[in-house]
Amino acid sequence: MKRRIGCTLAVATIWIVLLGLAAGLRWNTPLLPQTQVALDASDFHVVMGAGVEDGSALRVGAVGDDGNALQSIPLEHLRAKDFSTLRYRFDGFPRTLELSLVFRRADTPADVQVATIPWPGDGWRSLDLRKLPGWQGEITELGFAEYATPQIAPPSVAFRPFRFDRAELWSSSWHGGLATLYTSWFDPSPWALISISALGPVREAAQAPALMPLLVAGAVLSLLACVLILRWSRQRWLRGGVVVALAAWVLLDLRWLHDFHAKHLLTENLYAGKSWSERAQLLPDQGIAFAATQIEAYLAGHPPVRRILVASDSNYTFLRLIYLLLPLDAAPLQMIGAASVLPPDSLFVLYDSTQWHYDTERGMLASGAVSFPVEPVYQSGGVQLYRLRSTQ
């Protein structure tokens, strides 16, 4: 009996130490936070969008003209180092929206720090503030921003009304540290455009260490403690190793399936019950798709071109635009040098680009030391088209 009790204590100690290391906790860290700051949602100001008070909560009913919603609250004499955990709770938060933490510091009042944080879902979520690069000094303002999940949800249908209940700032504690681990490991994440499976890049800025290495280390050390303390035979040790390996495998697989199920719920939320033609219009980048349609409409009524050069401030934007223009021969303008030889009918496409400028007096499209003689042929919204005037 003593050996079993000792083994149980040893295994418990192993897991406590590993979880503490993963959460960045020390042995003398208090179990519960010694300092808490409660932030009622009704005290937040609606900066973008529209919202009304609902008791101590805030019901957000609309986004701003740019498709974003933002709520913030001013803070006084709040030192970042005194608070390591942010807790927040929303109700009815759409799966098609992404959530960001927004805050200002006293030393840089003109700069706004923004970090993507885990999707709120139902119940409380926790964030390790120590892992945010900008969380330092004195915090003068804190808020939450909501917007359509980038590259996944069409902004035109992403927003639905939701309720912001409450936020809390906690000092360092085992309760808060373990809560941040649970949120980071088991909170589902949305699809990512570059995913080739259910796995995708990490969106959150305060991501915890990976679960699998900790799970493997804990399983191996726990098995070793059982072998040494309980003096297991070789046969029992092998059986125990198989059981531990299967248990770890099942846990990781269930976690993966849970995340995979949440991703599919987002897809069903967007496309379920809609016809194929309706689904084809629900692109996450509807602005880029409309720009591609404008360019194709222009080309349909003019002589064909052999080369299309696309420029935009965002790499994603011009790559996506090139893809949508297929099978036309489109390429990034930034890859073309001043000495490049271009076909005389080349077309330059600028979409939300501030790096390239058209000089009306010289008739040149320029960016830095690179320039091309062109003439403007079309402009609508963020789309600008220029045709090459002479062979380079």
Secondary structure as GFF3:
##gff-version 3
##sequence-region A 1 392
A	DSSP	alpha_helix	2	23	.	.	.	ID=ss1
A	DSSP	beta_strand	36	40	.	.	.	ID=ss2
A	DSSP	three_ten_helix	41	43	.	.	.	ID=ss3
A	DSSP	beta_strand	45	48	.	.	.	ID=ss4
A	DSSP	beta_strand	50	54	.	.	.	ID=ss5
A	DSSP	beta_strand	57	62	.	.	.	ID=ss6
A	DSSP	beta_strand	69	79	.	.	.	ID=ss7
A	DSSP	three_ten_helix	80	82	.	.	.	ID=ss8
A	DSSP	beta_strand	85	91	.	.	.	ID=ss9
A	DSSP	beta_strand	97	105	.	.	.	ID=ss10
A	DSSP	beta_strand	113	117	.	.	.	ID=ss11
A	DSSP	beta_strand	123	128	.	.	.	ID=ss12
A	DSSP	three_ten_helix	129	131	.	.	.	ID=ss13
A	DSSP	beta_strand	138	148	.	.	.	ID=ss14
A	DSSP	alpha_helix	155	158	.	.	.	ID=ss15
A	DSSP	beta_strand	162	170	.	.	.	ID=ss16
A	DSSP	alpha_helix	174	186	.	.	.	ID=ss17
A	DSSP	alpha_helix	211	230	.	.	.	ID=ss18
A	DSSP	alpha_helix	234	271	.	.	.	ID=ss19
A	DSSP	alpha_helix	276	281	.	.	.	ID=ss20
A	DSSP	alpha_helix	286	300	.	.	.	ID=ss21
A	DSSP	beta_strand	308	311	.	.	.	ID=ss22
A	DSSP	alpha_helix	315	324	.	.	.	ID=ss23
A	DSSP	beta_strand	330	332	.	.	.	ID=ss24
A	DSSP	three_ten_helix	333	335	.	.	.	ID=ss25
A	DSSP	beta_strand	347	351	.	.	.	ID=ss26
A	DSSP	beta_strand	357	359	.	.	.	ID=ss27
A	DSSP	beta_strand	364	367	.	.	.	ID=ss28
A	DSSP	beta_strand	370	380	.	.	.	ID=ss29
A	DSSP	beta_strand	383	388	.	.	.	ID=ss30
###
